[in-house]
Amino acid sequence: MTWVTLYGICAVSFMMVMYALESRGRLFVLLFATGCLLSSAYGFLSGTWPFGVVEAIWTVIALRRWRAA
């Protein structure tokens, strides 16, 4: 297992947990956005740029939801 794979497992797991906890408060929406950003970085590091782009878009969406909350 490479360090990129390990990083990806941690980033995507963190993102999913924060998504599940979003209903608990505004902070979790911000943490979900952070998880999306980390997952986007993983996508680009692993060479799967479409995943990186989609996660970057989700980062922007989550930040807009955080600001609106």
C-alpha positions in Angstrom: 0.0 0.0 0.0 1.5 3.3 -1.0 1.3 6.5 1.0 -1.1 8.0 -1.6 -3.5 5.1 -1.1 -3.3 5.5 2.6 -3.9 9.2 2.4 -6.9 8.6 0.1 -8.4 6.1 2.5 -8.1 8.6 5.4 -9.3 11.6 3.3 -12.4 9.9 1.9 -13.3 8.3 5.2 -13.0 11.7 7.0 -15.2 13.2 4.3 -17.9 10.5 4.7 -18.0 10.8 8.4 -18.3 14.6 8.3 -21.1 14.2 5.8 -22.9 11.9 8.1 -22.5 14.4 11.0 -23.5 17.5 9.0 -27.0 17.7 10.7 -25.3 18.3 14.0 -24.1 21.8 13.2 -22.5 24.3 10.9 -19.0 23.2 12.0 -19.5 19.8 10.4 -20.5 21.3 7.1 -17.2 23.2 7.1 -15.3 20.0 8.1 -17.1 18.2 5.2 -15.8 20.9 2.9 -12.4 20.3 4.2 -12.8 16.6 3.6 -13.9 17.3 0.0 -10.8 19.4 -0.5 -8.6 16.6 0.9 -10.3 14.1 -1.3 -9.8 16.4 -4.3 -6.1 16.5 -3.6 -6.1 12.7 -3.4 -7.7 12.5 -6.8 -5.0 14.6 -8.4 -2.2 12.9 -6.5 -3.4 9.5 -7.6 -3.8 10.6 -11.3 -7.6 10.4 -11.3 -8.1 14.0 -12.2 -11.9 13.6 -12.9 -12.4 12.6 -9.3 -10.2 15.5 -8.2 -12.3 18.0 -10.3 -15.6 16.6 -8.9 -14.4 16.8 -5.3 -13.2 20.4 -5.9 -16.7 21.3 -7.1 -18.1 19.6 -4.0 -15.8 21.7 -1.9 -17.2 24.9 -3.4 -20.8 23.7 -2.9 -20.1 22.7 0.7 -18.5 26.1 1.5 -21.5 27.9 0.0 -23.8 25.8 2.2 -21.6 26.5 5.2 -21.8 30.3 4.6 -25.6 30.1 4.1 -26.1 28.1 7.3 
